């Protein structure tokens, strides 16, 4: 993409993700929780700050089998951090300093508000930038985590080269991504795109090859489409989850009036094998 079309794409993403009123809705959700709780913790935000399939458990599963080279108290980049749910979770579970980066200004603002609300602002910091141009020095991080980001990136090789650049030798790249299924194309709108012009899905095989071509060594790769669909089924059927049903969901906070439509389409795309979900870990040699 040339510079003009890059800017057009960034503008589309900002408009789609950063809808008018999202910050007010986040603040309202915080105020509601404060009336219900004596003191807020990061787990209290789980209903709406984990805007990826599988919620908190998906992030916990990603760090269950970390390579030993990551080390103690790692420096972590959450690339495409959304509202910062994973950044807050990782800061607690790994005793880490986490920088969350997102192209959407409203997400960075909202993530900072949420971290402040639960007292994790000293451990999580958020900045606006694109994953294709990371504003960090070489070898700045021991770990890069990316959840549901690749679908919006056309030049994945550039993004992966940036991940490789900012990782220390032996550092870890964790991926939790949506890829193209056997029955393309997906139904739109989806959580990541209003239409096909914003969506750059590739097959699982293509993504894995691209990561290895960028110089990463495979540590773990798993197709988690079936458990992802099961998670949605439990959520939609009202089974007990880590997120109280009385709280707003991530889709409601992020997409407002469109939340039901994007939710229904993501489930339909999973059922019809139009998308798959992969979870993977790679190391930087």
C-alpha positions in Angstrom: 0.0 0.0 0.0 1.2 3.5 -0.7 1.3 6.3 2.0 -2.1 7.7 1.0 -3.9 4.3 1.1 -2.2 3.5 4.4 -3.6 6.7 5.9 -7.0 5.9 4.4 -6.9 2.5 6.0 -5.9 3.9 9.4 -8.7 6.4 9.2 -11.2 3.6 8.4 -10.0 1.6 11.4 -10.2 4.6 13.7 -13.7 5.4 12.6 -14.9 1.8 12.9 -13.3 1.0 16.3 -13.5 4.4 17.9 -17.2 5.2 17.5 -18.6 8.3 19.0 -19.5 7.8 22.6 -17.3 4.9 23.4 -15.3 6.8 26.1 -18.5 8.0 27.8 -19.8 4.4 27.8 -16.5 3.1 29.3 -16.7 5.7 32.0 -20.3 4.8 32.7 -19.4 1.2 33.0 -16.6 2.1 35.5 -19.1 4.2 37.5 -21.6 1.3 37.6 -19.0 -1.1 38.8 -17.8 1.3 41.5 -21.4 1.4 42.9 -21.4 -2.4 43.1 -17.9 -2.9 44.5 -15.9 -1.6 47.4 -12.7 -1.7 45.4 -12.3 -2.5 41.7 -9.9 -5.2 40.5 -8.9 -6.1 37.0 -11.1 -9.2 37.1 -14.2 -7.0 37.6 -13.6 -5.6 34.1 -13.6 -9.0 32.4 -17.1 -8.5 31.0 -16.1 -5.8 28.6 -12.3 -5.2 28.5 -11.4 -8.6 26.9 -12.5 -7.8 23.3 -11.3 -11.1 21.8 -12.8 -14.5 21.5 -12.3 -16.6 24.6 -12.0 -13.7 27.0 -9.5 -13.9 29.9 -9.0 -17.7 29.5 -7.7 -17.3 26.0 -5.0 -15.0 27.2 -4.2 -17.3 30.2 -3.9 -20.2 27.8 -1.4 -18.3 25.7 1.0 -17.9 28.6 0.6 -21.4 29.9 3.5 -22.7 27.8 5.9 -19.9 27.6 9.5 -20.7 26.4 11.9 -20.4 29.4 13.9 -17.8 27.4 11.2 -15.2 28.2 12.5 -15.1 31.8 11.2 -13.5 35.0 9.4 -10.1 35.0 9.4 -9.7 31.2 9.0 -6.5 29.2 5.9 -7.0 27.2 4.3 -5.3 24.1 0.6 -5.9 23.7 0.4 -5.1 19.9 -3.2 -4.1 19.1 -4.2 -3.9 22.8 -7.8 -2.7 22.4 -9.1 -1.7 25.8 -6.1 -3.1 27.5 -7.6 -6.2 29.1 -4.8 -8.5 28.2 -2.2 -5.9 29.2 -3.6 -5.7 32.7 -3.9 -9.5 33.0 -0.3 -10.0 31.9 1.0 -7.3 34.2 -0.5 -9.2 37.1 0.2 -12.8 36.1 3.8 -12.2 34.9 4.7 -9.4 37.3 5.5 -7.4 34.2 5.6 -3.9 32.8 3.3 -3.9 29.7 3.0 -1.4 27.0 -0.2 -1.6 25.0 -0.2 -0.2 21.5 -3.2 0.4 19.3 -4.1 2.4 16.2 -7.3 3.6 17.7 -7.1 6.7 19.9 -10.3 5.9 21.8 -9.0 2.5 22.7 -5.8 3.9 24.1 -7.7 6.5 26.1 -10.2 3.9 27.3 -7.5 1.5 28.3 -5.8 4.1 30.4 -9.0 5.0 32.2 -9.6 1.3 33.0 -6.1 0.7 34.3 -6.4 3.8 36.5 -9.8 2.6 37.8 -8.2 -0.7 39.0 -4.9 0.8 40.2 -2.8 -0.8 37.5 -1.7 2.4 35.7 1.9 2.1 37.2 2.3 -1.2 35.4 0.5 -0.6 32.1 1.1 2.2 29.6 -0.8 2.8 26.3 0.3 4.6 23.2 -1.3 5.1 19.7 0.7 3.8 16.8 0.5 1.2 14.1 2.0 -2.3 14.3 3.7 -1.7 11.0 5.8 1.2 12.5 6.5 0.4 16.1 7.9 3.5 18.0 10.4 1.4 20.0 14.1 0.7 19.9 15.6 -2.7 18.8 15.3 -5.5 21.4 13.1 -3.5 23.7 10.8 -6.4 24.7 11.1 -10.0 25.8 7.5 -10.7 24.6 5.1 -9.5 22.0 1.5 -10.6 22.1 -1.0 -10.1 19.3 -4.7 -11.0 19.6 -7.0 -10.5 16.7 -4.8 -8.0 14.9 -3.6 -9.6 11.7 -7.0 -9.5 10.0 -6.6 -5.7 9.7 -3.1 -5.7 8.4 -2.5 -6.1 4.6 1.4 -6.0 4.8 1.9 -8.8 7.4 5.5 -9.2 6.5 6.2 -5.6 7.5 4.4 -6.1 10.8 6.2 -9.4 11.6 9.6 -7.8 10.8 8.8 -5.0 13.3 7.9 -7.7 15.9 11.2 -9.4 15.2 13.1 -6.1 15.5 11.8 -5.1 18.9 12.2 -8.6 20.5 15.3 -9.6 22.3 17.1 -12.8 21.2 15.2 -15.6 22.7 12.1 -13.4 23.1 8.6 -14.8 22.4 5.9 -13.9 19.9 2.4 -15.0 21.0 -0.4 -15.0 18.5 -4.1 -15.5 19.0 -5.5 -14.7 15.5 -8.5 -15.1 13.2 -7.6 -16.6 9.8 -9.5 -17.5 6.7 -11.6 -20.7 6.8 -12.4 -23.1 4.0 -15.7 -21.4 3.1 -14.7 -17.9 2.3 -15.7 -15.1 2.4 -17.0 -14.2 5.9 -20.2 -12.4 6.5 -19.8 -8.7 7.4 -19.9 -6.7 9.5 -17.5 -8.5 11.8 -15.8 -7.2 15.0 -12.7 -6.3 12.8 -14.3 -5.0 9.6 -17.4 -3.3 8.3 -16.8 -4.8 4.9 -14.2 -6.7 2.9 -12.2 -3.5 2.2 -11.0 -3.5 5.8 -10.3 -7.3 6.1 -7.1 -9.0 5.1 -7.6 -12.6 6.2 -5.1 -15.3 5.1 -5.1 -19.0 5.7 -3.5 -20.5 8.8 -0.8 -22.0 6.6 0.0 -18.7 5.0 0.2 -16.9 8.3 2.5 -19.6 9.8 4.7 -19.5 6.8 4.9 -15.7 7.0 5.9 -15.8 10.7 8.7 -18.3 10.0 9.9 -16.4 6.9 10.2 -13.4 9.2 12.8 -15.3 11.2 10.8 -16.8 14.0 11.2 -20.4 15.2 8.0 -22.4 16.0 7.3 -23.3 19.6 3.6 -24.0 19.6 0.8 -24.0 17.1 -2.9 -25.0 17.6 -6.2 -24.6 15.8 -8.6 -23.6 18.6 -11.7 -23.0 16.5 -13.7 -25.7 18.2 -13.2 -24.4 21.8 -13.7 -20.8 20.5 -17.1 -21.8 19.2 -17.9 -23.7 22.4 -17.0 -20.5 24.3 -19.5 -18.5 22.2 -22.2 -21.2 22.8 -21.8 -21.0 26.6 -21.9 -17.2 26.4 -25.0 -17.0 24.2 -26.8 -19.7 26.2 -26.3 -17.9 29.5 -24.0 -20.4 31.1 -21.9 -19.2 34.0 -18.8 -17.3 32.8 -16.0 -15.2 34.4 -18.0 -12.1 33.3 -21.3 -11.3 35.1 -24.1 -11.0 32.7 -25.3 -7.8 34.3 -22.3 -6.0 33.1 -21.9 -4.7 29.5 -20.1 -7.0 27.1 -17.1 -6.0 25.1 -19.2 -5.9 21.9 -21.7 -3.6 23.5 -19.1 -1.2 24.7 -17.1 -1.2 21.5 -19.8 -1.5 18.9 -22.9 0.0 20.6 -26.0 -0.5 18.4 -24.1 -2.8 16.0 -23.1 -5.2 18.8 -25.8 -7.8 18.1 -25.1 -7.9 14.4 -21.3 -8.3 14.7 -21.8 -10.9 17.4 -24.2 -13.0 15.3 -21.9 -12.8 12.3 -18.8 -13.9 14.2 -20.7 -17.0 15.4 -22.2 -17.7 12.0 -18.7 -17.4 10.4 -17.3 -19.9 12.9 -20.1 -22.3 12.4 -19.9 -22.1 8.6 -16.1 -22.5 8.6 -15.6 -19.1 7.1 -13.0 -18.3 9.7 -10.7 -20.2 12.0 -9.0 -19.3 15.2 -5.3 -20.2 15.9 -3.1 -19.9 18.9 0.6 -20.0 18.5 4.0 -19.2 20.1 7.3 -18.5 18.3 10.7 -17.6 19.5 13.2 -15.1 18.1 16.5 -16.9 17.6 
